[in-house]
Amino acid sequence: MTNRNVNNTLVELAMSISNTSALPRATVPGIMALLGGVLGLPQKKLLMKTLEDGSVNKGGTKVINTWIDSMRASSPTRVKSTQNQDPTSPWTLYHPSALSMFDQIVCESKGKQIVTFLDYDGTLSPIVADPDKAYMSKKMRTTLKDLARHFPTAIVSGRCLDKVYNFVRLAELYYAGSHGMDIKGPTNKRSTKKENEQVLFQPASEFLPMINEVYNILVEKTKSVPGAKVENNKFCLSVHFRCVDEKSWVSLAEQVSFVLNEYPKLKLTQGRKVLEIRPTIKWDKGKALEFLLESLGYANSDNVFPIYIGDDRTDEDAFKVLRRRGHGVGILVSKIPKETDASYTLQDPTEVGQFLRHLVEWKRTSSQYHKL
């Protein structure tokens, strides 16, 4: 085997390790560092670029197989009750339940303004077969309304802004749709602008014609795959695999990949039974979190404590921002171990609701105490 083949094999191995959920989180950096030590510089750059931007090259068979394997592994229908988080497992020790650690979380927020950021699908509402029917419960809506009375609250979703607003229907919340590329939120209250004036930020506006063009092509191309659904989220597209027979997943992924080969300014990323198509601009949910904090007057401030709760890969960008800031917490919603930059976990939307109600009750109790 040539040196080039050895290096390529090591790159593939490193990528596989970096995406695995089978290894304890603490062991991954050490293994990656060990592999990095024997890779040549070009291979290191390739590996780092692939891992950092979270995207993949379009069209490769190995890449498509990786998407499909990941979709199968993360499918909730494949998670048996015996696979739920074991409180003694290494992964859970590194990512304990946010419910069991609630007192520690609010203790860390002492003297700071809590701001809550919430994904929608799989976080506030259950994952369902038809994305148009991903309704959250009346109880969750009441919880969000109570939450917004005490803390600035934002919904950060891959859905387009109008769709997620129609699901939530609470005007007092702030919204960042299309993975943060369509933001409607508060102005900086220290500014001379009226407090009820809304910020509208759309960093990917120039891509709208291209995205609409690709949407129309994909709708036509995927008609031959029963159950396939292409969702237009304004500044991004979602190709849903949830209602597609698993035997057709590879074929559908190949069709999507083939179309995207003609559009180098768009990139493909993979989520839970979905392929996401987004502009290649450097903007994501982490950038949206920072933008909203700045709009609230908390840019680079130590007097704010952001709490971000989400269940998908795109939420990792926000978790990374919180780790870099050094204050605030990321909470992953998952019943199975996953590689994540979140500090804590919740298993499903029911536990998310419980956690948010704990926050509301804690705030009410502490406010009453200070009035005495």
C-alpha positions in Angstrom: 0.0 0.0 0.0 1.4 3.4 -0.9 1.9 6.3 1.5 -1.0 8.2 -0.2 -3.3 5.2 0.4 -2.3 4.9 4.0 -2.9 8.6 4.6 -6.3 8.4 2.9 -7.3 5.4 5.0 -6.2 7.2 8.2 -8.3 10.3 7.2 -11.4 8.1 6.7 -10.7 6.4 10.1 -10.3 9.8 11.8 -13.6 11.0 10.3 -15.4 7.9 11.5 -14.0 8.2 15.0 -15.0 11.9 15.2 -18.6 11.2 14.3 -19.0 8.1 16.5 -21.3 7.9 19.5 -19.9 4.6 20.7 -16.7 6.0 22.3 -16.7 8.1 25.6 -16.3 11.8 24.7 -13.1 12.2 26.6 -11.3 9.5 24.6 -12.0 11.0 21.2 -9.6 14.0 21.3 -6.8 11.7 22.3 -7.4 9.3 19.5 -7.8 12.1 17.0 -4.5 13.7 18.2 -2.7 10.3 17.8 -4.0 9.9 14.2 -3.2 13.5 13.5 0.4 12.9 14.4 0.9 10.4 11.6 -1.0 12.3 8.9 0.7 14.5 6.3 -0.1 18.2 6.3 -2.4 18.1 3.3 -4.4 15.3 4.9 -4.6 17.2 8.2 -6.0 20.2 6.4 -8.6 18.1 4.6 -9.6 16.4 7.9 -9.9 19.7 9.8 -11.8 21.4 7.1 -14.3 18.6 6.9 -14.7 18.3 10.7 -14.9 22.1 11.3 -17.5 23.2 8.7 -19.7 20.1 9.3 -20.4 19.8 5.6 -19.5 17.1 3.1 -18.5 16.9 -0.5 -21.4 16.3 -2.7 -21.7 13.1 -4.8 -19.3 10.6 -3.2 -20.6 7.1 -2.6 -18.8 6.8 0.7 -20.3 10.2 1.9 -23.8 9.1 0.9 -23.3 5.8 2.8 -22.1 7.8 5.8 -25.3 9.9 5.7 -27.5 6.8 5.5 -25.7 5.0 8.3 -26.0 8.1 10.5 -29.7 8.4 9.8 -30.3 4.8 10.7 -28.3 5.1 13.9 -30.1 8.3 15.0 -33.6 7.0 14.2 -35.8 7.2 17.3 -37.8 4.1 16.1 -34.5 2.2 16.5 -34.0 3.3 20.1 -35.2 0.6 22.5 -36.1 1.3 26.1 -33.0 -0.6 27.2 -30.8 1.8 25.2 -32.0 4.9 27.1 -29.4 6.7 29.1 -27.8 4.7 31.8 -27.0 7.2 34.7 -23.7 5.2 35.3 -22.5 5.2 31.7 -19.4 7.3 30.8 -21.4 9.4 28.4 -24.1 10.3 31.0 -21.4 11.1 33.5 -20.0 13.7 31.1 -23.5 14.8 30.0 -25.8 14.5 33.1 -29.5 15.2 33.0 -30.4 18.9 33.2 -33.3 17.9 35.5 -31.1 16.2 38.0 -28.5 19.1 37.8 -31.1 21.9 37.8 -29.9 23.4 41.1 -26.4 23.6 39.9 -27.4 25.2 36.6 -29.4 28.0 38.3 -26.6 28.4 40.8 -24.2 29.1 37.9 -26.7 31.8 36.6 -26.7 33.7 39.9 -26.6 37.5 39.3 -27.0 37.1 35.6 -29.8 37.5 33.1 -31.0 34.1 31.8 -31.9 34.1 28.1 -33.4 30.9 26.7 -32.9 29.6 23.1 -34.9 26.7 21.9 -35.0 24.5 18.8 -38.5 23.5 17.7 -38.7 20.0 16.1 -37.7 17.3 18.5 -37.3 19.8 21.3 -40.6 21.6 21.8 -42.6 19.2 19.6 -42.1 15.5 19.0 -40.6 14.3 15.7 -43.5 13.2 13.5 -43.8 11.5 10.1 -45.3 14.6 8.5 -43.3 17.7 9.2 -46.4 19.8 8.5 -48.1 18.3 11.6 -45.3 18.8 14.1 -47.6 20.5 16.6 -46.5 21.2 20.1 -48.9 20.6 23.0 -51.1 23.2 24.6 -49.2 22.6 27.8 -45.9 23.4 26.1 -47.4 26.6 24.6 -48.5 27.7 28.1 -45.0 26.9 29.4 -43.4 29.0 26.7 -45.8 31.9 27.5 -44.9 31.7 31.2 -41.2 31.4 30.3 -41.2 34.6 28.2 -42.7 36.6 31.0 -39.5 36.0 33.0 -36.8 35.5 30.5 -36.1 36.7 26.9 -36.9 33.6 24.8 -36.0 32.7 21.2 -37.0 29.9 18.9 -34.0 28.9 16.7 -35.2 26.5 14.0 -34.3 25.1 10.6 -37.9 25.9 9.6 -38.6 29.1 7.8 -39.6 31.9 10.2 -43.2 32.0 9.1 -43.7 28.3 9.5 -42.2 28.1 13.0 -44.2 31.2 14.1 -47.4 29.5 12.9 -46.6 26.5 15.0 -45.8 28.5 18.1 -48.1 31.5 17.7 -46.6 33.6 20.5 -45.7 37.2 19.6 -43.7 37.8 22.7 -41.0 35.3 21.6 -38.1 36.0 19.2 -37.6 33.9 16.2 -34.6 32.8 14.1 -35.7 30.6 11.1 -33.8 28.9 8.3 -31.0 27.8 10.7 -30.6 31.4 11.9 -30.6 33.0 8.4 -34.0 34.7 8.9 -34.0 36.5 12.3 -36.7 38.6 13.9 -35.9 39.7 17.4 -35.4 42.5 19.9 -33.5 45.7 19.3 -30.7 46.7 21.7 -32.8 48.4 24.4 -29.9 50.8 25.1 -30.4 52.3 21.7 -32.6 55.1 20.7 -34.9 52.8 18.7 -38.4 52.0 20.0 -38.4 49.0 22.2 -41.1 47.3 20.2 -39.3 47.7 16.9 -38.2 44.4 15.5 -34.8 43.5 14.1 -35.0 41.8 10.7 -31.7 40.1 9.6 -31.4 38.0 6.5 -27.7 37.3 5.7 -28.5 35.0 2.8 -31.0 37.1 0.8 -28.9 36.9 -2.4 -29.4 33.1 -2.5 -33.2 33.2 -2.6 -33.5 32.8 -6.4 -31.0 29.9 -6.4 -32.7 28.1 -3.5 -36.1 28.4 -5.2 -34.6 27.1 -8.4 -33.1 24.1 -6.7 -36.4 23.5 -4.8 -38.4 23.2 -8.0 -35.8 20.8 -9.5 -35.7 18.6 -6.4 -39.5 18.4 -6.2 -39.6 17.1 -9.8 -36.6 14.8 -9.4 -37.8 13.2 -6.2 -41.4 12.4 -7.4 -40.1 8.9 -8.3 -39.3 8.1 -4.7 -42.5 7.3 -2.7 -42.7 9.2 0.6 -40.0 11.8 -0.2 -40.8 15.3 0.8 -38.9 18.5 -0.1 -39.6 21.4 2.2 -38.8 25.0 1.3 -37.6 26.8 4.4 -36.9 30.0 2.5 -33.2 30.3 3.0 -32.6 26.5 3.1 -34.2 23.3 1.9 -35.0 20.1 3.7 -35.3 16.7 2.0 -37.2 14.5 4.4 -36.5 10.7 4.5 -38.8 9.9 7.3 -41.6 8.4 5.2 -39.3 6.8 2.6 -38.6 3.1 2.6 -35.1 2.5 3.8 -34.3 0.6 0.7 -34.8 3.8 -1.3 -32.7 6.1 1.0 -29.5 5.6 -1.0 -31.3 6.3 -4.3 -32.9 9.5 -2.9 -29.6 10.8 -1.4 -27.9 10.2 -4.8 -30.6 12.2 -6.6 -30.2 15.1 -4.2 -26.4 15.0 -4.4 -26.5 14.9 -8.2 -28.6 18.0 -8.3 -26.4 19.9 -5.9 -23.3 19.1 -7.9 -24.4 21.9 -10.2 -24.7 24.5 -7.4 -21.3 25.0 -5.7 -22.6 27.9 -3.6 -24.9 25.5 -1.8 -23.9 22.8 0.7 -25.4 19.6 2.0 -25.5 18.6 5.6 -27.2 15.6 7.2 -29.7 15.6 10.2 -32.2 13.2 11.7 -33.7 11.5 8.6 -33.2 14.7 6.6 -30.7 16.2 4.2 -30.3 20.0 4.6 -29.4 22.3 1.7 -28.0 25.7 2.7 -25.9 28.5 1.3 -22.1 28.2 1.9 -22.0 31.5 3.9 -20.5 31.3 7.4 -23.8 31.6 9.3 -25.5 29.1 11.5 -27.4 28.7 14.8 -24.4 29.8 16.8 -24.1 33.0 14.8 -27.9 33.6 15.3 -27.4 33.1 19.1 -24.7 35.7 19.2 -26.7 38.1 17.0 -29.7 37.9 19.3 -27.6 38.4 22.4 -26.1 41.5 20.9 -29.5 42.7 20.0 -30.5 42.4 23.7 -27.4 44.4 24.7 -25.3 41.4 25.9 -22.5 41.3 23.3 -19.4 40.0 25.0 -21.1 40.5 28.4 -20.5 38.4 31.5 -23.9 39.4 32.9 -25.9 37.1 30.8 -26.5 33.3 31.1 -27.7 31.8 27.8 -29.4 28.4 27.9 -29.7 26.7 24.6 -31.8 23.5 24.2 -31.7 21.5 20.9 -31.7 18.0 19.5 -30.0 18.0 16.1 -26.5 18.4 14.6 -27.2 22.0 13.6 -27.6 22.9 17.3 -24.0 22.0 17.9 -22.9 25.3 16.4 -24.8 27.0 19.3 -23.4 24.6 21.9 -19.8 25.4 20.6 -20.5 29.2 21.0 -21.5 28.7 24.6 -18.4 26.7 25.4 -16.3 29.3 23.8 -18.0 32.1 25.8 -17.3 30.2 29.0 -20.8 30.9 30.5 -24.2 29.6 29.8 -25.1 26.0 29.1 -26.1 23.8 26.1 -28.6 21.0 26.6 -28.9 18.2 24.1 -32.3 16.5 23.7 -31.5 12.8 23.0 -32.3 9.3 24.3 -29.1 7.9 22.9 -25.4 8.9 23.4 -24.1 11.3 20.8 -20.9 13.3 20.3 -21.8 16.8 21.5 -20.6 20.1 22.8 -23.6 20.3 25.1 -23.0 20.1 28.8 -26.3 18.5 29.8 -29.1 16.3 28.3 -32.8 15.9 28.3 -34.4 12.8 26.8 -37.4 14.3 24.9 -39.9 17.2 24.6 -41.7 16.1 27.8 -38.5 16.5 29.8 -37.8 19.8 28.0 -41.2 21.1 29.3 -40.4 19.9 32.8 -37.1 21.7 32.8 -38.7 25.0 31.5 -41.4 24.8 34.1 -38.7 24.4 36.8 -37.1 27.5 35.5 -40.3 29.5 35.7 -41.1 28.2 39.2 -37.6 29.0 40.4 -37.8 32.5 39.0 -41.2 33.1 40.7 -40.0 31.8 44.0 -36.7 33.8 43.9 -38.6 37.0 42.9 -41.1 36.5 45.8 -38.2 36.0 48.2 -36.5 39.2 47.2 -39.7 41.1 47.7 -39.8 40.1 51.4 
